[in-house]
Amino acid sequence: MNASPSSWLPSRELFTDSPENSSEWPWTDGPTQESCSDDESVDPIGYHAYLAVAIYLTLLGIVAVGGNVMAIIVFVTEKEFRKKEHNSLLLNMALADLGVSIFGYPASTVSGYAGRWVLGEVWCVIYAFVCYTFSMVTMNTLCAISIYRYIVMCTPQYAHLLTHRRTMYVILVTWLYALVFTVPPLVGVNYYTFEPIRIICSLNWNVRYPGEMAYTVLTIFFGYVVYVVIMGYCYCKIYFKSKNLKFGALASDKAKKAVKKDILKASLMCMTMVVSFLIAWTPYAVSSTWDILTEEDLPIIATILPSLFAKSSCMMNPIIYTCCNGKYRQAALKSFRRLGCFNKQVNPLNTEQPQAVRRRRCSAVGPADQGMAMNAIPPSRATNDRQSSSC
């Protein structure tokens, strides 16, 4: 007995094998458009390109994890950095970047070396949600830092409101604001899926329905355009304010130059972070907007490069701290030396630690007598003390 559906019909006139008609029959064996788009066997770029992306993500991951871990150590252990409120925002941003580095890079890197996504669809959704949330927290924090800088520079009468307690509330808002945009895809408003390279997962930008389109448009507007406007306005005001600083009549030229130099360094570091933010996320925002506004697909390379640029944002901020802030470099070196102290061997014959001896000696003399006290120490003893306290 012939089991073909066409044999059940008395005439071939009512049945054709064209895709248009066969898609209407429930028993069709032809692939539909949906199954083709989700076919994991499709290799859009070739294994050599996957390997290049995997190596690139490996290098990014090493730099991002190492840099953000060092930034967290510095901001947590150094008392000088804990005093300033905006450094709590930098710590929050370092934690968010580290989260992307830990949850995002390994999955895409392993899949890149394998040439396909290897962790399943459920982990793809988790990956996209976590990376999207952490990335948006970073953006929110950059915007908050620019507002802090604007208040301190341009409206100093309100600077006293920037307390550590209020900064904790600001940090909480950065996370809640991020969740407002990253949770809806988990409950049916749009969804997380594979990007064309198929080793990276993110929000679906090829929207079809009005609800999905409204959500994605709001995401781009409040997650990118508003940030650019706020940060651009704040730093333009800061720049013109620093150019027209007014000093008291008794201020020396040397003091004026020092103040302007400090303000310029701090503003330069913050502006550099903003520029790196624009470089990293502008291509991704443009390609996402293209997907929303048009039905024409971009070339595969035009969809891959924006995602790779966006991945680089996690490693940029620690590099900017190191290059633009001398105090941060000194604190980082100090942290390295402190970590080296844990491996130092202590002479068991010494019943007292040299650090404690020196503290008692310094506390026993006044500021005016410290010079004589140092001269009274034998040269060999002073040398031993310095060597033992080098960390």
N, C-alpha and C positions, 0 to 999 in steps of 0.2 A: 504493500500500500504506500502510495506516495504521500508523504507527510507535508509536502510543501503547501503553504497557504494558497498559492495560485492555482493548485489543482482542485481546490474546493469550489472555484468559480466556474460557471458554465462558459463564460466568455472571457478572453484576455482583455477585452475593451475596458473593463471596470477595474483593472489592476495593472499597475506599472511598477517598475523597480527604481523609479527616480527617487532621489532623497526627499523631494518635497512631499510625495505621496506616501512613501514608506514610513516616514516619521509619524504619520497619523495612525499606523497600525501598531497595536501593543506587542505583536510578536516579531517586529522587525529586528533583523540582525545587524542593520547598518548603524554605525556610530552616530550619535547625536552631537550637536554643537557643544553641549555641556560636557559630555564625556571627553571630547577632544581637547577642550580647554584645560581639563584637569588631568590629562594623561601624564603620569609621571615619567613615562618612557621618552617623552619628547626632550631632546637635548638642544636647547636654543643657542648655545655658544661654543660647545666643544670642551673636552676635558682640559686642554691646555689653558683655556681662559679660566676655568674653575680653579685650576692649580694656582694661577697668578693671583686670583682673588683671595684664595686661602692663605698664600704667603703674605699678601698685603694685610689681611686681617690678623695674622699671627704677629707681625711687627707692631701693628696698632695696639693689639691687646697687651703685649709686653710693656710698651711705653705707657699706655693708659693705666694699667694696674699698678706698675711701679711708681709712676708720678702721682697718682691719686692717693695711694697708700702713704707715700712720704708727706703729701700735703695734709692728710688727716693727722698723721703723727705730729707734725709741726703745730697745727692749729690746736691740738688737744694738749700737748705737753708744754708748749712755751707760754709762759704767763703773759709776756708782752703782747702776744697775738690774741689771747683770750680777753684782754681788756677792751678791745675795740669791738663795737657791736657788729659792724659790717663783716668782720672776720667770721662771725657765726654763720653769715650767709655764704661766705666762701667755703666753710666747712660743709654746709648743706649741699652746695653744688658739687664738692668733691665726692661726697657720699653718693649722690645721684649718678655722677659719671662712673664711679667705681661699680655701681649696680649694673649699669649697661655693660661695662667691661667684663663682669663676671657672668651675667646671665645671657648676654647677647653674642659676644665674640666667640666663645667656645663652640656654640651650636652651629653658627655659620661657618666657622673655620673647619670643623670636622666634616661638615657636609660638603664644603668646598674640596677638601682632599678626596672625599668619596665620589665627587661628581654628581651628587644628588642629595636631597634632603633625607636624612636617616633617622629622624627622631619621631616621626609620626605627626598626624594632623593636630592632635590635642596639644602637643608641645609647641607646634607652630603658633597656635592661638595664645598659649601662655607666653611664649617668646615675644610675640608682637605686642601683647598687652604690657608686659614688664618693660620692654625697651621704650615703648611709646610713653609710658608713665614717667620713667626716669628722665627721658629726654625732655619732656615737657616741664618737669620740675627744674631742670637746669635752665631752661628758657625763662621760667618764672623768676628764678633767683637772679639771673642776669638783669632782668627788668627791675627787680627790687633793689639791687645794688645801685643801678643808675639813679633811682629815686632817692636813695640814701645820700649819694654823692651830691645830688641836686639840692637837697635840703641843707646839708652841711655847708655848701659853698654859696648858694644863692639866697637861701632863707635861713640864716643862722639863728634867728630868733625862735625857730621851732626845733633846733637841733637837740634841745634837752628832752624832747619827747622820744628820741630814739634810744630807749633804754633796752637792756638785755631782755627784760620781760616782754616788752612789745615786739622785740625781734623774734622771740620764740613764737609769738602769735603770727607774725609775718611768715615764718617758716612753715607753720601749720597751714596757712592759707595757700602757700605754693603747692603743697601736696593735695589739698582738697580741690583746688582749682584744676589741677592736672587730672584728678579722678573724674571730675565733671565731664571731661571730654574723652577719657579713655575707657570708662565703664560702659557707656551706651552700646558700643559694638558687641559687648558680651551678652546683652539682653535683647538683641534683634534690631537695633538701629545701626544699619550697616554691619560689617563683619570683618574679621581679620583673615587674611589669606596669604598665599604665596605671591611674591613679586615675580616678574618675568624671568629673573635669573634662577628662581626656584631653590635657592639656598638661604634666602632672606624672607622673612614674613613681616607684613605690615598691614596697615589699614587698606581696605579695598577702595581704590580711587576711580575705578571704572563703574561709576554709579549709573543706574537706569531709572530709578523711581524718584519721585519728588521728595519723599522723606529722606532718602539717602543723600540726595543732592543738597538739600538744606543743611543737613548735618555736616557734610564735608566742606561746604562753603563757610559755615560758621567756624569750623575747625581751622581753616586756613586764615580767616579774618582775625579771630581772637587768639590764635596760636602763632601767628607770624606778623601780620600787618600791624596789629595794635602794638606788638612789642617793638617793631622797627620805629614806629611813630614816637612812642614814649622814650625809647633810648636815644633816638636822634634829637628830640627836643631837649632832653636833659643835658646831653653832652655838648650841644651847641650853646646852651645857656652857661654851662660850666666853663667852656672855652672863653667866651667873651667876658665872663666874670673874672677869670684868672688874668686876663689881659688888662683889666681896669681895676686891679686891687688898690685900695686906699690904705695907707699906713699912717701911724701917728707921726707927729712932728719930730719926736725924739728917736724915731727908728733910724738906725744906721743903714747905709747902703748894703753892707754885708748881710745884715739881718733880712733886709728886703729880698735880696737875691736868694738867700737860703729858703725863705718861706715860699717864694715863687717856684724854686726848684723842687721842693717837696710836693707842692700842689701839682706841678707839671708831671712828676713821676707817677703819682697816684692816678691822675686823670689819664695818663698815657696807658697805664696798665689796664684800666677799665675800658678805655676806648679800643684797645687791642683785642680784648675779649669780645667786644661787640663786633668788631670787624671779622674776627674768626667765626663768630656766630653767623654773620651774613654769608661769608664764603662757604661755610659748611651747609647751611640750610636753604639758601636762595635757589640753587639748582633743583633741589627736591621740591620746594614750593612751586616753582615754575612748571616742572613736569607734572606735578599733581593737579595743578590748575588746568593744564592742557588736557589731561584725561577727563576732567569734569566738564569742560566746555565743548569738547569736540569728540566725535566718535572715531576719528582717525587715530590709529595706533602710531606711537613714536617708534623710531628704530630701536632695536634691542640695546644698542650701546647708549642711547639717550635715556634709557630707563635704569641702566646699571650704574653709570657714573654718578648720578645724583645720590643714590643710596650709599655708595662708597664714600662720597664727600661728607655726607651726613654722619657716617660712622667715625670720621676723623675728629669730630667735635669733642669726644671724650678725652682725647689725649692733649688737646691744645691748651686747656687752661693751666695745668701744671707747668707746661713749658713757658707759658706767659708769666706765671708767678716767678719762675727762676730767672728769666731774662730781664724782667722789668723791676724787680724788687730786690735790692741788695740785702735788706734785713731778712727777707725770706731765705736767701741763699745762705746767710750766716746761720740762721736758725736750723736749716736743713743739715749743714755741716756739723753743727753742734749736736743734733740728734744722732747723726752717724757716729760721732765720737762717744756719745753717751751709750749707744748700743754696744760699742766696742768695750766699754767698761765691764760689761757682764762677763766677758771672757778673761779679764785680767786676773792673774794669780796674786794673792796677797801673801806676804811673807809671814809664816806662822809664828816667828819670833817676836813680831811686833804685837804688843798687847793693846795698843791704841791705834786707831786709824789716823793717818797724817792729817786728813781733812778736819777731824774733830780737834786735834791738837792746835792746828792753825786758827780755827775759829775761836778757841778759848784765848789764844795768844792775842789775836786781834781785838777781842772784846775787852781784854785787860788793859789796853792802852788807849789813850784818847787820840783824836785825829791829829793833833799836833805832835804826838810822841811816836806815831807809827813809823816815821822815817828812822828814828833812833833805834826802835825795836828791830827793824829790818836789818840795820847795820850790825846789831848785836848778834844776829844769827850767823853761825859759822857758814862759810861758803859751801862746804860739802853738804851740810844739812839743808840749806836753802835749795841747792840743786836737786836733792832727793825729793823735797817737798814739791817742787815744780814738776818733776817727772811723774810723781804719783798722782798729781791732780790735773794732768793734761787733758783728761776727759771732762 
